[in-house]
C-alpha cells in the first residue's frame, strides 16, 4: 500500500479541486440546452461554441513552455 505525506495529499487534492471547476458553467449550459432541445445538437451551437472555446483555452494554458527549473533538473538527471 502506498502512503502519502500530508503535503503530497494537499497538493493532489488542491489540483483536483482547481481543475474540476474550470469549464463547469459552460458545460452545465451546454447540457441544459441539449436537454431543452430534446438532445438535438444542431440547436445548441452557441453553447457548443462556448464550451469549445473554454476547452481550447485550457489546452493552450496547459501547453506552456517548461520552466528553467524543469530544464535544469532534466539536464541534471541526464548527466547521472
Protein Blocks (a to p, Z undefined) as FASTA:
>chain_A
ZZddfklmmmmmmmmmmmmmmmmmmmmmmmmmmmmnoopaklmmmmmmmmmmmmmmmmmm
mmcccdfklmmmmmmmmmZZ
